[in-house]
Amino acid sequence: MRRLAVFLAAALLSTPLWAAHCPADMAKIDQLLKTDPPADPTVLEEVKKLRAEGEALHKSGDHAESVKVLGEALNLLQSSE
């Protein structure tokens, strides 16, 4: 029971951290798209799609999934360099 209480407390306290992470990732993606967009149009479209999906997830309150999706977009951007 004690472990469950600690887990729930940690989960509740970490939610604002995830919420703050999403806008930072979106800003980083936006900056990379402006300064060093991928040359491959397919990769560019996929990054834009993932970025929009991540923003929608963030706005709906699903911050953990948003961070995951935005991370995929960042990985695509960084691997296309």
GROMACS elastic network, one bead per residue, 0.5 to 0.9 nm:
[ bonds ]
;  ai    aj funct       b0    kb
    1     4     6  0.51410   500
    1     5     6  0.63589   500
    1     6     6  0.87489   500
    2     5     6  0.51331   500
    2     6     6  0.62522   500
    2     7     6  0.85812   500
    3     6     6  0.50770   500
    3     7     6  0.60158   500
    3     8     6  0.85356   500
    4     7     6  0.50320   500
    4     8     6  0.60925   500
    4     9     6  0.85129   500
    5     8     6  0.51700   500
    5     9     6  0.60993   500
    5    10     6  0.85485   500
    6     9     6  0.51167   500
    6    10     6  0.60961   500
    6    11     6  0.85365   500
    7    10     6  0.51313   500
    7    11     6  0.61001   500
    7    12     6  0.86348   500
    8    11     6  0.50285   500
    8    12     6  0.61418   500
    8    13     6  0.85518   500
    9    12     6  0.52040   500
    9    13     6  0.61469   500
    9    14     6  0.85776   500
   10    13     6  0.51406   500
   10    14     6  0.60423   500
   10    15     6  0.87455   500
   11    14     6  0.52199   500
   11    15     6  0.63992   500
   12    15     6  0.55630   500
   12    16     6  0.80617   500
   13    16     6  0.66983   500
   13    17     6  0.77865   500
   14    17     6  0.51678   500
   14    18     6  0.65750   500
   14    19     6  0.88407   500
   15    18     6  0.52516   500
   15    19     6  0.62986   500
   15    20     6  0.88211   500
   15    63     6  0.74998   500
   15    64     6  0.82551   500
   16    20     6  0.62266   500
   16    21     6  0.86247   500
   16    63     6  0.88137   500
   17    20     6  0.52450   500
   17    21     6  0.62833   500
   18    21     6  0.50360   500
   18    22     6  0.66330   500
   18    63     6  0.55205   500
   18    64     6  0.62390   500
   18    66     6  0.86485   500
   18    67     6  0.71885   500
   19    22     6  0.57471   500
   19    23     6  0.76683   500
   19    58     6  0.71012   500
   19    61     6  0.78795   500
   19    62     6  0.85741   500
   19    63     6  0.55208   500
   19    64     6  0.81948   500
   19    66     6  0.88799   500
   19    67     6  0.86752   500
   20    23     6  0.61602   500
   20    24     6  0.69806   500
   20    63     6  0.88175   500
   21    24     6  0.53295   500
   21    25     6  0.63227   500
   21    26     6  0.87824   500
   21    63     6  0.83113   500
   21    67     6  0.70258   500
   22    25     6  0.51890   500
   22    26     6  0.61999   500
   22    27     6  0.86363   500
   22    54     6  0.77530   500
   22    55     6  0.76271   500
   22    58     6  0.66288   500
   22    63     6  0.69552   500
   22    64     6  0.88486   500
   22    66     6  0.65869   500
   22    67     6  0.57495   500
   22    70     6  0.74764   500
   23    27     6  0.60548   500
   23    28     6  0.85174   500
   23    55     6  0.81095   500
   23    58     6  0.83739   500
   24    27     6  0.51434   500
   24    28     6  0.61865   500
   24    29     6  0.86750   500
   25    28     6  0.50313   500
   25    29     6  0.61767   500
   25    30     6  0.85711   500
   25    51     6  0.89995   500
   25    67     6  0.76352   500
   25    70     6  0.64004   500
   25    71     6  0.75325   500
   25    74     6  0.78549   500
   26    29     6  0.51121   500
   26    30     6  0.61160   500
   26    31     6  0.85790   500
   26    51     6  0.67567   500
   26    54     6  0.80120   500
   26    55     6  0.74342   500
   26    70     6  0.70202   500
   27    30     6  0.50247   500
   27    31     6  0.60960   500
   27    32     6  0.85965   500
   28    31     6  0.51195   500
   28    32     6  0.61914   500
   28    33     6  0.85866   500
   28    74     6  0.80901   500
   29    32     6  0.51505   500
   29    33     6  0.61091   500
   29    34     6  0.86525   500
   29    47     6  0.83999   500
   29    48     6  0.89348   500
   29    51     6  0.74889   500
   29    70     6  0.81391   500
   29    73     6  0.74666   500
   29    74     6  0.63130   500
   29    77     6  0.78881   500
   30    33     6  0.51124   500
   30    34     6  0.62957   500
   30    35     6  0.87355   500
   30    51     6  0.87017   500
   31    34     6  0.51496   500
   31    35     6  0.61215   500
   31    36     6  0.81188   500
   32    35     6  0.51910   500
   32    36     6  0.52530   500
   32    37     6  0.62610   500
   32    38     6  0.89784   500
   32    74     6  0.88305   500
   32    77     6  0.75717   500
   32    78     6  0.89049   500
   33    36     6  0.56263   500
   33    38     6  0.75547   500
   33    44     6  0.83096   500
   33    47     6  0.89350   500
   33    48     6  0.89147   500
   33    77     6  0.81953   500
   34    37     6  0.62833   500
   36    39     6  0.87695   500
   36    77     6  0.87515   500
   36    81     6  0.80138   500
   37    40     6  0.87801   500
   37    44     6  0.70768   500
   37    77     6  0.76289   500
   37    80     6  0.88245   500
   37    81     6  0.85554   500
   38    41     6  0.71958   500
   38    42     6  0.89413   500
   38    43     6  0.65885   500
   38    44     6  0.57549   500
   38    76     6  0.89068   500
   38    77     6  0.66077   500
   38    78     6  0.89222   500
   38    80     6  0.59296   500
   38    81     6  0.68233   500
   39    42     6  0.88445   500
   39    43     6  0.79356   500
   39    44     6  0.75537   500
   39    80     6  0.78490   500
   39    81     6  0.85878   500
   40    43     6  0.54120   500
   40    44     6  0.63545   500
   40    45     6  0.88632   500
   40    80     6  0.80645   500
   41    45     6  0.61533   500
   41    46     6  0.85782   500
   42    45     6  0.52675   500
   42    46     6  0.62422   500
   42    47     6  0.86736   500
   43    46     6  0.50642   500
   43    47     6  0.61027   500
   43    48     6  0.85825   500
   43    76     6  0.71179   500
   43    77     6  0.78143   500
   43    80     6  0.77835   500
   44    47     6  0.51999   500
   44    48     6  0.62394   500
   44    49     6  0.86289   500
   44    76     6  0.88242   500
   44    77     6  0.80920   500
   45    48     6  0.50869   500
   45    49     6  0.60903   500
   45    50     6  0.86100   500
   46    49     6  0.50125   500
   46    50     6  0.61177   500
   46    51     6  0.84703   500
   46    73     6  0.76325   500
   46    76     6  0.83721   500
   47    50     6  0.51472   500
   47    51     6  0.59929   500
   47    52     6  0.85788   500
   47    70     6  0.87073   500
   47    72     6  0.81840   500
   47    74     6  0.77268   500
   47    76     6  0.68097   500
   47    77     6  0.70866   500
   48    51     6  0.50632   500
   48    52     6  0.61777   500
   48    53     6  0.85569   500
   48    73     6  0.78556   500
   49    52     6  0.52588   500
   49    53     6  0.61645   500
   49    54     6  0.85855   500
   49    73     6  0.85410   500
   50    54     6  0.59879   500
   50    55     6  0.85668   500
   50    69     6  0.60807   500
   50    70     6  0.64049   500
   50    72     6  0.73993   500
   50    73     6  0.57026   500
   51    54     6  0.50523   500
   51    55     6  0.62459   500
   51    56     6  0.86881   500
   51    66     6  0.89745   500
   51    69     6  0.74111   500
   51    70     6  0.58288   500
   51    72     6  0.89765   500
   51    73     6  0.63774   500
   51    74     6  0.88680   500
   52    55     6  0.51293   500
   52    56     6  0.62380   500
   52    57     6  0.86562   500
   52    70     6  0.88819   500
   53    56     6  0.50988   500
   53    57     6  0.61832   500
   53    58     6  0.85806   500
   53    66     6  0.75783   500
   53    69     6  0.72500   500
   53    70     6  0.81554   500
   54    57     6  0.50982   500
   54    58     6  0.61192   500
   54    59     6  0.86413   500
   54    63     6  0.85392   500
   54    65     6  0.76010   500
   54    67     6  0.70284   500
   54    68     6  0.80457   500
   54    69     6  0.54844   500
   54    70     6  0.54201   500
   54    73     6  0.89318   500
   55    59     6  0.61740   500
   55    60     6  0.85944   500
   55    66     6  0.68899   500
   55    70     6  0.82643   500
   56    59     6  0.51281   500
   56    60     6  0.61791   500
   56    61     6  0.87051   500
   56    62     6  0.87839   500
   56    66     6  0.79123   500
   57    60     6  0.50594   500
   57    61     6  0.62882   500
   57    62     6  0.52020   500
   57    63     6  0.65614   500
   57    64     6  0.87644   500
   57    65     6  0.68483   500
   57    66     6  0.51535   500
   57    67     6  0.88856   500
   57    69     6  0.88079   500
   58    61     6  0.51768   500
   58    62     6  0.55963   500
   58    63     6  0.51434   500
   58    64     6  0.84804   500
   58    65     6  0.81440   500
   58    66     6  0.54959   500
   58    67     6  0.82308   500
   59    62     6  0.75973   500
   59    63     6  0.83338   500
   60    63     6  0.81918   500
   61    64     6  0.87564   500
   61    66     6  0.86567   500
   62    65     6  0.56887   500
   62    66     6  0.61846   500
   62    67     6  0.88488   500
   63    67     6  0.60797   500
   63    68     6  0.85353   500
   64    67     6  0.52686   500
   64    68     6  0.63840   500
   64    69     6  0.88583   500
   65    69     6  0.62023   500
   65    70     6  0.85272   500
   66    69     6  0.51939   500
   66    70     6  0.59941   500
   66    71     6  0.83076   500
   67    70     6  0.51536   500
   67    71     6  0.58869   500
   67    72     6  0.86188   500
   68    71     6  0.50730   500
   68    72     6  0.64248   500
   68    73     6  0.89124   500
   69    72     6  0.51053   500
   69    73     6  0.65079   500
   69    74     6  0.88169   500
   70    73     6  0.50023   500
   70    74     6  0.62439   500
   70    75     6  0.85983   500
   71    74     6  0.50128   500
   71    75     6  0.60883   500
   71    76     6  0.85865   500
   72    75     6  0.50533   500
   72    76     6  0.62234   500
   72    77     6  0.86705   500
   73    76     6  0.51484   500
   73    77     6  0.62722   500
   73    78     6  0.86718   500
   74    77     6  0.50489   500
   74    78     6  0.60828   500
   74    79     6  0.84544   500
   75    78     6  0.51419   500
   75    79     6  0.59333   500
   75    80     6  0.84759   500
   76    79     6  0.52096   500
   76    80     6  0.61477   500
   76    81     6  0.89662   500
   77    80     6  0.53272   500
   77    81     6  0.68066   500
   78    81     6  0.55722   500
